[in-house]
């Protein structure tokens, strides 16, 4: 009996020791991190996503997937419950995408910010995050359209590369070859002209220099012409003044003639003739004044009778000794 009691005690001790070890292991392996729960709403599928799949925020693992199920209110949606560390900065503008874990084919939930520059405004616990398709998903969705486009392009290429078009293309290539040969012949014919072009350019340069020299001479002649024109203007001004002085002399002579010999009809004679006539009139007036000084008081007396006039004979008798 005593041996059985010792065996029972040893068995109980081992059982308690195993329970203690299991509790210790569970204690050290237990996750006591405080987490916030969010729901990722997927309109499309979630291939490769399993329970306990990691959740990463901008590449940093911040939680895991708790459950995956269809939405009871809308079976076309899939609700993915995730548990995220409370310290993770999940904002109201955060969205989810599926990422691939290497080449395993398994997926993880990647959280991304819609606007990384906007102020951080944390999402409320239990908020729903939209699952947006990745680039591969968009390519897969547009795959049928791409295939249809490729098929249409292939059909057009087949129509373009028909027998008739190929023959036309061959003729076009032959014509291009002929045009290339003609161009080569033309270039060969133009080579002498191209070799003669540098001397022509030199001659043109020399002609340009001569033209520049001629232009400079023309400018000098223009300057001399301007000086000559200025001198002519000055001389014309002098002639104008001489003409004005001559007009004043003519007017003075006319006034003197009117004062001495009376008013006479105006005559259009040269200036020198008028001046001579005026001088002769002055000379006659001076002669008459010398012969008859009393004319200043009594006026001019009548002229003595000439031959054949009455009184001429008496005049001759009175003058005889």
Steps between C-alpha positions, in 0.01 A plus 500: 500500500781734584659443156172580329468821700848608397423422133175698516680797655772487237235488221313798646825693530590435139150600386514825694850568370380446139206733554730763644739470208208527252367806680846657498542438127151637432584801713819582309350427158176687557439829312403767752536794260199732508345511154225686313265316267417624149301348214636483146222495241587322175273518197722259308663179618779462757713225345785366713378672820478273808431539868792639700638655181709805586370854472762761401479878509736650242713184520502472883314204652241637742244218537340191351179371342245371748217382275384486139129471418231620263292800595160371620331819376671495155642159405691656211730661756767328707571624851854451628539570872851620594658573836746790490734632769357811667829684441465455122398834337192383313320810370155553357649514149679164525410233245602134464658297222608139468871431471684177414737332745785410271438205268281307746176624349378614842372854549514755776302818567692819418366828643582816304430871551291680240676833574827472690530882527160551666479544881458168686142435610471153653227265386239404754516143638292262289520727194471345158794524261450457127706234325628654176627289211873489433668558165491128427130490584429789263703326231306180558170690477606670177642174361200417279506850351873472436454161335222639280723794405788268416267286289375806311858620450601158368205500259599843371859386460382198303294728276796735463738217408278354230651375173403814310644726770821299513536531122435873523756523780755318282439745213533791739832366629622460140399859423679616813812319386475672160451836671806430716707426190377819332588693814847348498546603135377848581741529790783389271401769247481763771846429640684729249264782584552434869879513450462830313283643771781609744668729240160647421448564869840671516408715199169581661685600817731726297200647318336563833809680623509710181133578542569609858778729376269641232232559758749685717600716202136564422446604860798736474358644175162538666665689785680726247170548318336604823778752563467629139123527539553695823743733321252544214229581751724763657580649157133493405428692819765757401345526152160545660638785708661654185168468321326673789765776496459539124124527545554769767738691265246475220225628729724786615583590138130496412418725792783737404380507139146582612629780722716656228327443167146412605303182484550298185335176396681201640722327252633159511866559438812351645629636824819651347299678226273650768798609702657663185176676418469620857858631487432687175182648648695620802766647267233688291334630814834628626572667158157669495548618856838647403355682200185616672549526876180709522305191411521398866279807581299571184502165331651405170465759216392406152760373261614747229331455161678281261530524120158545335328591826352844557752744650801320367586791261472760779720282711762496228483880461531555869801276513670673201772755599 
